[in-house]
């Protein structure tokens, strides 16, 4: 077993490759906006993050899971979603975009829109 030794890897006829960096999940905060039907999302920007992909979905009331809806991709660590249904419970999640690719989405935050 090469255990990362480039000499052994090359001598066996293979080419060494860079291992993908692990993607850390974002930490998400969701609060009510000053306007009805709006939510403000914010996340701590990762050291290597270049953008954030925001998504949300309505929480199921009938046992059938609703699909995630991509709402925005921003270069900011904040986003305000507008036009949401008042009284509906939503789940919100975010993923970092880095030069290595798209990270995993964070654990969803659940909130009712007022």
ZAKE-409095 format. One record per atom (N, C-alpha, C): residue in one letter; chain; atom name; x, y, z. Coordinates in nm, 3 decimals, decimal comma. Example, Ala and Ser with C-alpha at 12.3 -4.5 7.8 and 13.67 -1.06 7.14 Angstrom:
% ZAKE-409095
ATOM	code	unit	site	c1	c2	c3
ATOM	A	A	N	1,319	-0,569	0,780
ATOM	A	A	CA	1,230	-0,450	0,780
ATOM	A	A	C	1,320	-0,330	0,780
ATOM	S	A	N	1,285	-0,225	0,708
ATOM	S	A	CA	1,367	-0,106	0,714
ATOM	S	A	C	1,290	0,003	0,787
This chain:
% ZAKE-409095
ATOM	code	unit	site	c1	c2	c3
ATOM	X	A	N	0,086	-0,118	0,000
ATOM	X	A	CA	0,000	0,000	0,000
ATOM	X	A	C	0,090	0,124	0,000
ATOM	X	A	N	0,057	0,222	-0,083
ATOM	X	A	CA	0,141	0,340	-0,101
ATOM	X	A	C	0,131	0,438	0,016
ATOM	X	A	N	0,015	0,448	0,077
ATOM	X	A	CA	-0,006	0,541	0,189
ATOM	X	A	C	0,038	0,683	0,156
ATOM	X	A	N	0,009	0,726	0,032
ATOM	X	A	CA	0,041	0,863	-0,007
ATOM	X	A	C	0,183	0,884	-0,057
ATOM	X	A	N	0,264	0,780	-0,064
ATOM	X	A	CA	0,403	0,792	-0,112
ATOM	X	A	C	0,402	0,800	-0,264
ATOM	X	A	N	0,435	0,920	-0,319
ATOM	X	A	CA	0,432	0,942	-0,464
ATOM	X	A	C	0,524	0,847	-0,539
ATOM	X	A	N	0,639	0,812	-0,482
ATOM	X	A	CA	0,734	0,723	-0,549
ATOM	X	A	C	0,671	0,585	-0,573
ATOM	X	A	N	0,606	0,532	-0,473
ATOM	X	A	CA	0,541	0,401	-0,486
ATOM	X	A	C	0,425	0,410	-0,586
ATOM	X	A	N	0,350	0,517	-0,579
ATOM	X	A	CA	0,236	0,534	-0,670
ATOM	X	A	C	0,283	0,539	-0,815
ATOM	X	A	N	0,387	0,620	-0,843
ATOM	X	A	CA	0,439	0,634	-0,979
ATOM	X	A	C	0,502	0,503	-1,027
ATOM	X	A	N	0,579	0,434	-0,941
ATOM	X	A	CA	0,645	0,310	-0,981
ATOM	X	A	C	0,545	0,198	-1,011
ATOM	X	A	N	0,424	0,210	-0,960
ATOM	X	A	CA	0,323	0,107	-0,988
ATOM	X	A	C	0,240	0,140	-1,112
ATOM	X	A	N	0,276	0,250	-1,182
ATOM	X	A	CA	0,206	0,283	-1,306
ATOM	X	A	C	0,090	0,379	-1,291
ATOM	X	A	N	0,071	0,431	-1,173
ATOM	X	A	CA	-0,037	0,526	-1,149
ATOM	X	A	C	0,019	0,667	-1,137
ATOM	X	A	N	-0,070	0,765	-1,144
ATOM	X	A	CA	-0,030	0,904	-1,125
ATOM	X	A	C	-0,086	0,954	-0,993
ATOM	X	A	N	-0,003	1,022	-0,914
ATOM	X	A	CA	-0,055	1,076	-0,788
ATOM	X	A	C	-0,152	1,190	-0,816
ATOM	X	A	N	-0,254	1,201	-0,735
ATOM	X	A	CA	-0,350	1,310	-0,748
ATOM	X	A	C	-0,368	1,378	-0,613
ATOM	X	A	N	-0,407	1,502	-0,621
ATOM	X	A	CA	-0,433	1,579	-0,499
ATOM	X	A	C	-0,566	1,531	-0,440
ATOM	X	A	N	-0,565	1,503	-0,312
ATOM	X	A	CA	-0,686	1,461	-0,244
ATOM	X	A	C	-0,778	1,582	-0,227
ATOM	X	A	N	-0,907	1,564	-0,250
ATOM	X	A	CA	-0,999	1,676	-0,234
ATOM	X	A	C	-1,003	1,723	-0,088
ATOM	X	A	N	-1,007	1,852	-0,073
ATOM	X	A	CA	-1,015	1,909	0,062
ATOM	X	A	C	-1,155	1,886	0,117
ATOM	X	A	N	-1,166	1,855	0,244
ATOM	X	A	CA	-1,300	1,837	0,301
ATOM	X	A	C	-1,374	1,970	0,302
ATOM	X	A	N	-1,503	1,963	0,276
ATOM	X	A	CA	-1,586	2,082	0,278
ATOM	X	A	C	-1,650	2,094	0,415
ATOM	X	A	N	-1,625	2,204	0,482
ATOM	X	A	CA	-1,691	2,229	0,609
ATOM	X	A	C	-1,828	2,287	0,582
ATOM	X	A	N	-1,925	2,244	0,657
ATOM	X	A	CA	-2,060	2,295	0,639
ATOM	X	A	C	-2,072	2,433	0,703
ATOM	X	A	N	-2,153	2,517	0,640
ATOM	X	A	CA	-2,175	2,651	0,692
ATOM	X	A	C	-2,260	2,647	0,818
ATOM	X	A	N	-2,249	2,752	0,896
ATOM	X	A	CA	-2,334	2,772	1,013
ATOM	X	A	C	-2,438	2,875	0,971
ATOM	X	A	N	-2,564	2,841	0,980
ATOM	X	A	CA	-2,672	2,924	0,929
ATOM	X	A	C	-2,753	2,986	1,041
ATOM	X	A	N	-2,791	3,112	1,019
ATOM	X	A	CA	-2,879	3,184	1,112
ATOM	X	A	C	-2,994	3,239	1,029
ATOM	X	A	N	-3,117	3,220	1,074
ATOM	X	A	CA	-3,235	3,270	1,005
ATOM	X	A	C	-3,318	3,350	1,104
ATOM	X	A	N	-3,355	3,474	1,066
ATOM	X	A	CA	-3,435	3,560	1,152
ATOM	X	A	C	-3,546	3,624	1,069
ATOM	X	A	N	-3,647	3,675	1,139
ATOM	X	A	CA	-3,755	3,745	1,072
ATOM	X	A	C	-3,709	3,883	1,027
ATOM	X	A	N	-3,758	3,925	0,915
ATOM	X	A	CA	-3,730	4,059	0,863
ATOM	X	A	C	-3,830	4,156	0,925
ATOM	X	A	N	-3,810	4,284	0,901
ATOM	X	A	CA	-3,906	4,383	0,950
ATOM	X	A	C	-4,033	4,385	0,864
ATOM	X	A	N	-4,032	4,313	0,753
ATOM	X	A	CA	-4,147	4,307	0,663
ATOM	X	A	C	-4,214	4,170	0,674
ATOM	X	A	N	-4,346	4,167	0,664
ATOM	X	A	CA	-4,420	4,042	0,668
ATOM	X	A	C	-4,386	3,958	0,545
ATOM	X	A	N	-4,373	3,828	0,565
ATOM	X	A	CA	-4,345	3,737	0,454
ATOM	X	A	C	-4,200	3,735	0,410
ATOM	X	A	N	-4,110	3,786	0,493
ATOM	X	A	CA	-3,968	3,791	0,458
ATOM	X	A	C	-3,883	3,728	0,568
ATOM	X	A	N	-3,775	3,663	0,527
ATOM	X	A	CA	-3,678	3,608	0,621
ATOM	X	A	C	-3,539	3,653	0,581
ATOM	X	A	N	-3,453	3,676	0,681
ATOM	X	A	CA	-3,313	3,711	0,655
ATOM	X	A	C	-3,226	3,591	0,692
ATOM	X	A	N	-3,140	3,551	0,599
ATOM	X	A	CA	-3,047	3,441	0,621
ATOM	X	A	C	-2,908	3,499	0,635
ATOM	X	A	N	-2,826	3,440	0,722
ATOM	X	A	CA	-2,686	3,481	0,730
ATOM	X	A	C	-2,602	3,360	0,770
ATOM	X	A	N	-2,476	3,363	0,728
ATOM	X	A	CA	-2,384	3,255	0,758
ATOM	X	A	C	-2,247	3,313	0,782
ATOM	X	A	N	-2,166	3,240	0,855
ATOM	X	A	CA	-2,027	3,279	0,875
ATOM	X	A	C	-1,952	3,238	0,750
ATOM	X	A	N	-1,890	3,333	0,684
ATOM	X	A	CA	-1,819	3,303	0,560
ATOM	X	A	C	-1,696	3,219	0,593
ATOM	X	A	N	-1,682	3,107	0,522
ATOM	X	A	CA	-1,566	3,021	0,540
ATOM	X	A	C	-1,441	3,087	0,487
ATOM	X	A	N	-1,327	3,044	0,534
ATOM	X	A	CA	-1,200	3,105	0,493
ATOM	X	A	C	-1,178	3,095	0,343
ATOM	X	A	N	-1,233	2,992	0,279
ATOM	X	A	CA	-1,209	2,973	0,136
ATOM	X	A	C	-1,336	2,987	0,055
ATOM	X	A	N	-1,445	3,029	0,116
ATOM	X	A	CA	-1,572	3,040	0,046
ATOM	X	A	C	-1,572	3,159	-0,048
ATOM	X	A	N	-1,624	3,138	-0,168
ATOM	X	A	CA	-1,635	3,245	-0,266
ATOM	X	A	C	-1,780	3,284	-0,291
ATOM	X	A	N	-1,872	3,197	-0,256
ATOM	X	A	CA	-2,014	3,224	-0,277
ATOM	X	A	C	-2,097	3,134	-0,185
ATOM	X	A	N	-2,223	3,168	-0,174
ATOM	X	A	CA	-2,317	3,089	-0,094
ATOM	X	A	C	-2,436	3,052	-0,181
ATOM	X	A	N	-2,478	2,926	-0,171
ATOM	X	A	CA	-2,598	2,879	-0,241
ATOM	X	A	C	-2,707	2,860	-0,136
ATOM	X	A	N	-2,814	2,939	-0,147
ATOM	X	A	CA	-2,924	2,938	-0,051
ATOM	X	A	C	-3,040	2,857	-0,107
ATOM	X	A	N	-3,106	2,780	-0,021
ATOM	X	A	CA	-3,224	2,705	-0,063
ATOM	X	A	C	-3,324	2,699	0,051
ATOM	X	A	N	-3,452	2,674	0,016
ATOM	X	A	CA	-3,555	2,658	0,118
ATOM	X	A	C	-3,663	2,564	0,067
ATOM	X	A	N	-3,745	2,519	0,160
ATOM	X	A	CA	-3,862	2,438	0,126
ATOM	X	A	C	-3,965	2,452	0,236
ATOM	X	A	N	-4,091	2,433	0,197
ATOM	X	A	CA	-4,199	2,432	0,295
ATOM	X	A	C	-4,193	2,301	0,372
ATOM	X	A	N	-4,217	2,310	0,501
ATOM	X	A	CA	-4,222	2,189	0,583
ATOM	X	A	C	-4,353	2,119	0,553
ATOM	X	A	N	-4,347	1,991	0,535
ATOM	X	A	CA	-4,463	1,910	0,499
ATOM	X	A	C	-4,567	1,909	0,610
ATOM	X	A	N	-4,692	1,919	0,569
ATOM	X	A	CA	-4,801	1,906	0,666
ATOM	X	A	C	-4,880	1,778	0,642
ATOM	X	A	N	-4,847	1,706	0,532
ATOM	X	A	CA	-4,923	1,586	0,497
ATOM	X	A	C	-4,836	1,461	0,490
ATOM	X	A	N	-4,711	1,471	0,536
ATOM	X	A	CA	-4,622	1,356	0,536
ATOM	X	A	C	-4,543	1,338	0,408
ATOM	X	A	N	-4,575	1,415	0,304
ATOM	X	A	CA	-4,500	1,408	0,178
ATOM	X	A	C	-4,396	1,520	0,181
ATOM	X	A	N	-4,268	1,481	0,166
ATOM	X	A	CA	-4,160	1,580	0,174
ATOM	X	A	C	-4,160	1,671	0,051
ATOM	X	A	N	-4,157	1,800	0,075
ATOM	X	A	CA	-4,153	1,898	-0,034
ATOM	X	A	C	-4,012	1,911	-0,089
ATOM	X	A	N	-3,997	1,945	-0,217
ATOM	X	A	CA	-3,864	1,958	-0,276
ATOM	X	A	C	-3,794	2,086	-0,230
ATOM	X	A	N	-3,662	2,082	-0,228
ATOM	X	A	CA	-3,583	2,201	-0,201
ATOM	X	A	C	-3,591	2,293	-0,323
ATOM	X	A	N	-3,597	2,423	-0,298
ATOM	X	A	CA	-3,598	2,523	-0,405
ATOM	X	A	C	-3,475	2,611	-0,388
ATOM	X	A	N	-3,391	2,615	-0,490
ATOM	X	A	CA	-3,274	2,704	-0,488
ATOM	X	A	C	-3,325	2,847	-0,504
ATOM	X	A	N	-3,298	2,932	-0,405
ATOM	X	A	CA	-3,351	3,068	-0,411
ATOM	X	A	C	-3,248	3,170	-0,457
ATOM	X	A	N	-3,119	3,143	-0,435
ATOM	X	A	CA	-3,017	3,239	-0,478
ATOM	X	A	C	-2,878	3,181	-0,461
ATOM	X	A	N	-2,787	3,235	-0,541
ATOM	X	A	CA	-2,644	3,214	-0,521
ATOM	X	A	C	-2,584	3,352	-0,512
ATOM	X	A	N	-2,516	3,380	-0,400
ATOM	X	A	CA	-2,464	3,515	-0,377
ATOM	X	A	C	-2,317	3,510	-0,340
ATOM	X	A	N	-2,251	3,623	-0,354
ATOM	X	A	CA	-2,113	3,635	-0,305
ATOM	X	A	C	-2,113	3,700	-0,167
ATOM	X	A	N	-2,230	3,722	-0,113
ATOM	X	A	CA	-2,247	3,780	0,020
ATOM	X	A	C	-2,280	3,669	0,119
ATOM	X	A	N	-2,258	3,696	0,246
ATOM	X	A	CA	-2,290	3,598	0,351
ATOM	X	A	C	-2,430	3,620	0,407
ATOM	X	A	N	-2,508	3,708	0,343
ATOM	X	A	CA	-2,645	3,732	0,385
ATOM	X	A	C	-2,737	3,730	0,264
ATOM	X	A	N	-2,864	3,702	0,290
ATOM	X	A	CA	-2,965	3,703	0,184
ATOM	X	A	C	-3,100	3,725	0,250
ATOM	X	A	N	-3,189	3,799	0,183
ATOM	X	A	CA	-3,324	3,819	0,233
ATOM	X	A	C	-3,423	3,759	0,134
ATOM	X	A	N	-3,500	3,662	0,180
ATOM	X	A	CA	-3,603	3,599	0,098
ATOM	X	A	C	-3,733	3,676	0,119
ATOM	X	A	N	-3,799	3,711	0,011
ATOM	X	A	CA	-3,924	3,786	0,018
ATOM	X	A	C	-4,036	3,706	-0,048
ATOM	X	A	N	-4,159	3,749	-0,023
ATOM	X	A	CA	-4,274	3,685	-0,087
ATOM	X	A	C	-4,309	3,548	-0,033
ATOM	X	A	N	-4,265	3,518	0,088
ATOM	X	A	CA	-4,295	3,388	0,149
ATOM	X	A	C	-4,436	3,390	0,209
ATOM	X	A	N	-4,496	3,274	0,220
ATOM	X	A	CA	-4,632	3,264	0,272
ATOM	X	A	C	-4,633	3,278	0,425
ATOM	X	A	N	-4,709	3,374	0,473
ATOM	X	A	CA	-4,720	3,398	0,617
ATOM	X	A	C	-4,791	3,279	0,682
ATOM	X	A	N	-4,740	3,236	0,797
ATOM	X	A	CA	-4,798	3,124	0,871
ATOM	X	A	C	-4,747	2,988	0,827
ATOM	X	A	N	-4,662	2,985	0,726
ATOM	X	A	CA	-4,607	2,859	0,676
ATOM	X	A	C	-4,470	2,837	0,739
ATOM	X	A	N	-4,441	2,711	0,774
ATOM	X	A	CA	-4,311	2,675	0,830
ATOM	X	A	C	-4,218	2,637	0,715
ATOM	X	A	N	-4,099	2,697	0,713
ATOM	X	A	CA	-3,999	2,670	0,610
ATOM	X	A	C	-3,873	2,612	0,672
ATOM	X	A	N	-3,800	2,535	0,592
ATOM	X	A	CA	-3,664	2,494	0,625
ATOM	X	A	C	-3,571	2,569	0,532
ATOM	X	A	N	-3,460	2,616	0,587
ATOM	X	A	CA	-3,362	2,693	0,509
ATOM	X	A	C	-3,226	2,625	0,526
ATOM	X	A	N	-3,147	2,624	0,418
ATOM	X	A	CA	-3,015	2,563	0,421
ATOM	X	A	C	-2,923	2,639	0,327
ATOM	X	A	N	-2,792	2,629	0,351
ATOM	X	A	CA	-2,693	2,700	0,269
ATOM	X	A	C	-2,572	2,610	0,248
ATOM	X	A	N	-2,506	2,628	0,134
ATOM	X	A	CA	-2,381	2,557	0,105
ATOM	X	A	C	-2,279	2,658	0,056
ATOM	X	A	N	-2,152	2,637	0,091
ATOM	X	A	CA	-2,044	2,723	0,044
ATOM	X	A	C	-1,997	2,676	-0,093
ATOM	X	A	N	-1,958	2,772	-0,176
ATOM	X	A	CA	-1,898	2,742	-0,306
ATOM	X	A	C	-1,752	2,787	-0,298
ATOM	X	A	N	-1,660	2,695	-0,324
ATOM	X	A	CA	-1,517	2,722	-0,317
ATOM	X	A	C	-1,453	2,683	-0,450
ATOM	X	A	N	-1,324	2,712	-0,468
ATOM	X	A	CA	-1,258	2,668	-0,592
ATOM	X	A	C	-1,263	2,516	-0,611
ATOM	X	A	N	-1,275	2,441	-0,503
ATOM	X	A	CA	-1,281	2,294	-0,513
ATOM	X	A	C	-1,419	2,243	-0,549
ATOM	X	A	N	-1,520	2,327	-0,538
ATOM	X	A	CA	-1,656	2,285	-0,571
ATOM	X	A	C	-1,756	2,331	-0,467
ATOM	X	A	N	-1,872	2,270	-0,473
ATOM	X	A	CA	-1,982	2,305	-0,383
ATOM	X	A	C	-1,974	2,216	-0,259
ATOM	X	A	N	-1,976	2,279	-0,142
ATOM	X	A	CA	-1,974	2,204	-0,017
ATOM	X	A	C	-2,109	2,142	0,013
ATOM	X	A	N	-2,115	2,068	0,120
ATOM	X	A	CA	-2,240	2,009	0,163
ATOM	X	A	C	-2,331	2,118	0,218
ATOM	X	A	N	-2,461	2,099	0,201
ATOM	X	A	CA	-2,556	2,191	0,263
ATOM	X	A	C	-2,555	2,169	0,413
ATOM	X	A	N	-2,573	2,277	0,487
ATOM	X	A	CA	-2,574	2,269	0,633
ATOM	X	A	C	-2,703	2,205	0,681
ATOM	X	A	N	-2,706	2,176	0,810
ATOM	X	A	CA	-2,827	2,125	0,873
ATOM	X	A	C	-2,936	2,231	0,855
ATOM	X	A	N	-3,056	2,195	0,810
ATOM	X	A	CA	-3,161	2,295	0,788
ATOM	X	A	C	-3,205	2,363	0,918
ATOM	X	A	N	-3,240	2,490	0,904
ATOM	X	A	CA	-3,298	2,568	1,013
ATOM	X	A	C	-3,448	2,579	0,983
ATOM	X	A	N	-3,531	2,553	1,082
ATOM	X	A	CA	-3,676	2,557	1,064
ATOM	X	A	C	-3,731	2,683	1,130
ATOM	X	A	N	-3,820	2,754	1,056
ATOM	X	A	CA	-3,877	2,879	1,108
ATOM	X	A	C	-4,014	2,901	1,046
ATOM	X	A	N	-4,105	2,962	1,124
ATOM	X	A	CA	-4,237	2,996	1,072
ATOM	X	A	C	-4,233	3,142	1,027
ATOM	X	A	N	-4,290	3,170	0,912
ATOM	X	A	CA	-4,290	3,306	0,857
ATOM	X	A	C	-4,403	3,385	0,921
ATOM	X	A	N	-4,370	3,506	0,966
ATOM	X	A	CA	-4,473	3,594	1,025
ATOM	X	A	C	-4,490	3,719	0,942
